[in-house]
Amino acid sequence: MNILIVLTSHDRLGDTGKKTGFWLEEFAAPYYVFRDAGAQLTLVSPLGGQPPLDPKSDEPDAQTPATERFRQDAQARHALAHTGKLADVRADDFDAVFYPGGHGPLWDLAEDPASIALIEAFERAGKPLGLVCHAPGALRRVRTSDGLPLVKGRRVTGFSNSEEAAVQLSEVVPFLIEDEFTRLGGQYEKGADWQPHVVVDARLITGQNPASSEAVAKAMLEQLA
């Protein structure tokens, strides 16, 4: 079982002068769900090397058992510091792909031609696609073989408008996932703010927020089984 994990390389939070990147819990929780199930994991990002960590996800109140485990895991930290380049991987070599969130993907992965082509290849091969929190934004420009938006008519979730408002970034992000999915014809669904909420639509598995990360990974494993 080979699973690809695609992380952001984008570290600037719009024009605020603040840093962003990937959200630690959204990487660590699925990483260990997959690894404990015996999966072989490959980590990539657009630029390769160490992906930027959203500093807020490193604060004490954002820690979980998975993030604490990651801090003690030299093997995992080495793998994260040496991600391969996104453009160098092929969907044919993997059984599934997972995208952790953090605000970074809204800027780079949502527009990255290599990411778009990769997701399209996984979708057309009928392989599980898992994306959590802001990472579903990477679906924005993905098309079906008929040229339609991938999310059109599909049940999907992602970071909600109310959650974005709560972190006071509604006017900073390049687009709001809830609004964008609705515009593209997706059937956007949400649960309570900050509570786990996962939507499974065939092989497309999306999670609303950091708390949904582990459940997205488990749903992917169920499909791979």
C-alpha positions in Angstrom: 0.0 0.0 0.0 1.7 3.1 -1.3 0.2 6.5 -0.2 1.4 9.9 -1.5 1.2 12.9 0.8 1.3 16.3 -0.9 2.2 19.4 1.2 2.2 23.1 0.4 5.4 25.1 -0.2 3.7 28.5 0.3 4.6 30.4 3.5 3.1 33.9 3.1 -0.3 34.8 4.5 -1.4 37.1 1.7 -0.2 40.7 2.3 -0.4 40.5 6.1 3.4 40.0 6.5 2.5 36.9 8.6 3.6 33.3 7.9 1.5 30.3 6.9 2.1 26.8 5.5 0.8 23.4 6.4 -1.1 22.7 9.6 0.9 20.2 11.8 -2.1 18.2 13.1 -3.4 17.7 9.6 -0.2 16.1 8.6 0.7 14.2 11.7 -2.6 12.6 12.5 -3.0 11.0 9.0 0.7 10.2 8.8 0.4 7.9 11.8 -2.9 6.4 10.8 -1.3 5.4 7.5 2.0 4.3 8.9 0.5 2.3 11.7 -1.6 0.5 9.0 1.7 -0.5 7.3 1.5 1.9 4.4 4.6 3.1 2.5 4.5 6.9 2.5 6.1 9.3 0.0 6.1 13.0 0.9 6.2 15.7 -1.8 5.7 19.5 -2.2 5.9 21.9 -5.1 9.4 23.1 -4.2 10.7 19.9 -2.5 12.6 20.0 0.8 11.2 21.3 4.1 7.6 22.5 3.7 6.7 25.6 5.7 4.9 25.0 9.0 2.1 27.3 9.9 3.4 28.8 13.2 0.0 28.8 14.8 -0.2 25.0 14.4 3.0 24.9 16.5 1.5 26.7 19.5 0.7 24.8 22.7 -3.1 24.9 22.3 -2.9 23.3 18.8 -1.0 20.1 20.0 -2.5 16.6 19.9 -1.1 13.2 20.7 -0.1 12.8 17.0 1.8 16.1 17.0 3.6 15.1 20.2 4.5 11.8 18.7 5.8 13.5 15.6 8.1 15.7 17.7 9.7 12.5 19.2 10.0 10.8 15.8 13.3 11.5 14.1 12.4 9.3 11.1 9.2 11.3 10.5 10.9 14.7 10.9 13.7 13.6 8.5 11.1 12.6 5.9 9.2 15.9 6.3 12.5 17.9 5.9 13.3 16.1 2.7 10.1 16.0 0.6 10.5 15.2 -3.1 9.2 17.5 -5.8 5.6 17.3 -6.7 6.2 17.5 -10.5 8.4 14.3 -10.3 5.8 11.9 -9.1 3.2 9.9 -11.0 -0.2 8.7 -9.9 0.5 5.2 -11.4 3.0 4.6 -8.6 0.6 5.1 -5.7 -2.7 3.6 -4.4 -4.0 6.9 -2.9 -3.1 10.5 -2.3 -3.7 12.7 0.7 -3.4 16.5 1.0 -3.0 18.1 4.5 -4.3 21.7 4.9 -3.2 24.8 6.4 -3.8 28.1 4.5 -0.8 27.5 2.2 -2.6 25.3 -0.4 -5.0 28.1 -1.2 -2.1 29.9 -2.9 0.1 27.3 -4.4 -1.6 23.9 -4.8 -4.9 25.4 -5.9 -3.1 26.8 -9.0 -0.3 24.3 -9.5 -0.5 22.5 -12.9 1.4 19.5 -11.5 -1.1 19.1 -8.6 -4.1 19.6 -10.9 -2.9 17.0 -13.3 -2.0 14.6 -10.4 -5.5 14.8 -8.9 -7.1 14.3 -12.3 -5.0 11.2 -12.8 -5.9 9.7 -9.4 -9.6 10.5 -10.0 -9.6 8.9 -13.5 -7.8 5.8 -12.1 -10.5 5.4 -9.4 -8.0 5.8 -6.6 -8.9 7.4 -3.2 -8.4 11.2 -2.9 -8.2 12.6 0.6 -8.1 16.4 1.4 -8.6 18.1 4.7 -9.4 21.7 5.9 -8.0 24.1 3.3 -6.5 21.4 1.1 -9.8 20.8 -0.7 -9.0 24.2 -2.3 -6.6 22.2 -4.4 -9.7 20.9 -6.3 -10.6 24.3 -7.5 -9.3 23.9 -11.1 -9.5 20.2 -11.3 -11.6 18.9 -14.2 -13.3 15.6 -15.1 -12.5 13.9 -18.4 -15.6 15.7 -19.7 -14.1 19.1 -18.9 -16.4 19.8 -16.0 -15.3 20.9 -12.5 -14.5 17.8 -10.5 -16.6 19.0 -7.6 -19.7 19.7 -9.7 -22.6 17.6 -8.4 -20.3 16.0 -5.8 -20.7 16.1 -2.0 -17.7 17.9 -0.6 -16.6 19.8 2.5 -13.6 22.0 3.5 -12.9 24.9 5.9 -16.2 26.7 6.3 -17.0 30.4 5.9 -17.8 30.6 9.6 -14.5 29.0 10.6 -12.6 31.4 8.2 -14.4 34.3 9.8 -13.6 33.1 13.3 -9.8 33.2 12.5 -10.3 36.6 10.8 -8.9 35.7 7.5 -12.0 35.9 5.2 -10.6 39.0 3.6 -7.0 37.6 3.3 -7.5 34.3 1.6 -7.6 34.3 -2.2 -11.0 32.5 -2.1 -13.4 30.9 0.4 -13.7 27.2 -0.1 -17.4 27.1 0.8 -18.2 29.8 -1.7 -16.0 28.4 -4.4 -17.4 24.9 -4.2 -20.9 26.3 -4.3 -20.0 28.4 -7.4 -18.6 25.4 -9.1 -21.7 23.4 -8.6 -20.5 21.3 -5.7 -22.8 20.1 -2.9 -20.9 21.7 0.0 -21.7 20.3 3.4 -20.5 21.4 6.8 -20.8 20.3 10.4 -20.4 22.4 13.6 -17.3 24.6 13.6 -14.1 22.9 14.8 -15.8 19.5 15.1 -14.9 16.5 13.0 -16.9 16.3 9.8 -16.0 14.1 6.9 -17.8 13.7 3.5 -17.3 10.6 1.4 -18.4 10.8 -2.2 -17.2 7.7 -4.0 -13.4 7.9 -4.0 -13.4 11.6 -3.0 -13.0 12.1 0.7 -12.9 15.6 2.2 -12.6 16.8 5.8 -13.8 20.2 7.1 -11.1 21.2 9.6 -8.1 20.0 11.6 -10.2 17.8 13.8 -11.4 15.9 10.7 -7.8 14.8 9.7 -7.7 11.4 11.4 -11.2 10.4 10.2 -10.3 11.3 6.6 -7.3 9.0 6.8 -9.3 6.2 8.3 -11.9 6.6 5.5 -9.2 6.3 2.9 -7.9 3.1 4.5 -11.4 1.6 4.5 -11.5 2.2 0.7 -8.0 0.8 0.2 -9.0 -2.4 2.2 
